[in-house]
């Protein structure tokens, strides 16, 4: 009788671990890699209409008017948000992790989003991008790229 309960217990534990593994592999996206890839692929050109924070902090997000009638919300590199002002223009080229800020005739270049070395090493991160835009990873101390 005890061996029957033991076998059922072991099988239950194995099924729980198998379920957790399958959820991790097929449902979750490690470190939001797909989001980072989409941010890099996306391009836009527009004017900053608002700086704001989603929490009680300094501004972390920007609302950008593009094509006279569309508004997008972005959360770029914090260095960009710090120096940007309402009315400044932004240009984000497709397939680049850079964004250009035009303010009073001056153009400044920033990396668009931080890329951890774990993100760069992820199988879903394009191989041709792995050694590009290294300035966007300088904050991460774990330099492991495959």
Protein Blocks (a to p, Z undefined) as FASTA:
>chain_A
ZZmmmmmmmmmmmmmmmmmmmmmmmmmcghhlmmmmmmmmpgcddddfbdcdfbdcddfb
dcddeehlaccdddddfklmmmpcehiacdddehiabdcddeehiacdddfbdcdfklmm
pmklcfklmmgoklmmmmpmbdcdZZ
